[in-house]
């Protein structure tokens, strides 16, 4: 009797752990979008006033539509946005979107910069992403690459 009770308890525990879970449901830790920054390359060096080419690939992972995309360039030392370096677009593209653009930055001193690229859905406002939730919200995907600009 004791063995039967033990077997029934273990069996019911196993069924309890394996039921009611759809393996296709994304967990909160899974991001909705994937971002690959193809250019600029990490730790690249540029001269002040030169065009910096951006090539970014956005992919919808747990959704069909890439709703919003954007980037900004930050001073790596202060975290401040570089004036004129913010871009965003209501893309509404299906599957994969390749973005190409050029940024022209003029600096007066050696500058360590970070290109921060994001993709987000409609729930996070219009053309700009909700900065407070950028690192914790699974509906916002952000990738970065650091580079240097010489005066």
N, C-alpha and C positions, 0 to 999 in steps of 0.2 A: 504494500500500500504506500509506504514511504517513497519507494522508487518511482511508482506511478505518479505520485504528486510532484516529484522533482522533474520528471519528464514533461508533464503537462505545464508546469511553470516555465521551464526553459523554452518549450515550443511556443507558448503564448507570448513570451518576450521576443522571440525571433520574428513572429508574425507582426508584432507591434512595431518593431523597428523597420520592417521592410514594407509596410503598407502605407497608402495615402501619399506617396511621394512620386511625382511625375519627374522623371529624369531630364525631361526637356525644359522644365521650368528654370530660368536663369536664377542663380543665387544673387543676393545683393552685392557680392564681391565681383561679379562678372560685369565687365564694362560693355556698354551698348555699341561703342565704336572702337576701332583700332586706328592708330595714326602712325605713319612711318615718315620721318623727316629725312628725305633723300639729300637735300641740300638746303642750307650749308652743312658741311660735315662738322662733326664734333672737333673742337679745338682748332678750327680753320683760322687763318690770319688774313685780314683785309686791310687795304689802305683807305684812309679817310677820303670820302667823296666817290669811291668806287661803287659800282652797282653790286649788290649782294643778291645773287639769284636764289629764290626759294623754290623748292620742288617738294611738295608734300602730298602723300597719298592717304586719303581718308577711306575707311572701309566700314560699312554697316555690318556689325557682327550679330547682335541679338535683336535686330530690327531690319526693316526693309529700306528705310529712308534715312539719308543723312540730312538732317534738318538745318542745322546752323554750323558754320565753321568760322574760325577766326584765329588771329595771332596777335601778339604784341611782343615788343622787344624791351627787355628790362636791363637796367644796369645791375650786373651781378654783385657788385659791392654794396649798393644801397637798396636794391629791390624796386627802385622807381622806374616807371615807364619812360621810355625815350620818346620825346615829343615827336609826333608825326609817324610813329611806328606801329600804330594800332590799325588792324584791318578786321572786318567781319562781314559775313555775307549770309543771307538766308538762301542756302544752296538748294535744298529740297531735291537732292539727287538720289537715284536708286543705286544700291550696291556699292560701287566704288567711285570715288571722285579724285582726279589728279588736279592739283592746283600748282600753277606756275606763276611767279611774280618776281619783281625786282624791287629791292629796297636800297635807297641811296642814303647813307649816313655820313654826316660830317662831324668829326670829333676834334677837340683841341688837345687832348691828352690820350695816352694809352687807355683803352677801355675794354674791360672784360664784360661781354654782353651775353644775354640768354634769350634765345628765341623760344617763346612759350606758345604752343599751338594747341587749340582746343576744338572739340566738336560737342554739341549739346542738342537736346531736343526742345520741343515747344514749351515744355513745362518750366523752363528756366529763363523766360522772358524773350524779348526780341533780339536785336542784333548783338547784344553783349551778354556774356556768360555771368552767372551768379558767382562772383569771386569768392564769397565766404564758403561756399560748398564745393569749390572746385576740386579739392583733394579727397573728399569723402563721399560725394554723390555718385552712384554708379551710372547715372544718366549723363555725366560730364566726363569726357576723356581728355586728358591733358598730357602732352609729351613736351620735353624740352631738349634743346641742344645749346651748348655754350660755344662761343667763338670770341675772337679778339680783333679789335680795329686799332690800327696804328694812326697817329696824327699825321 
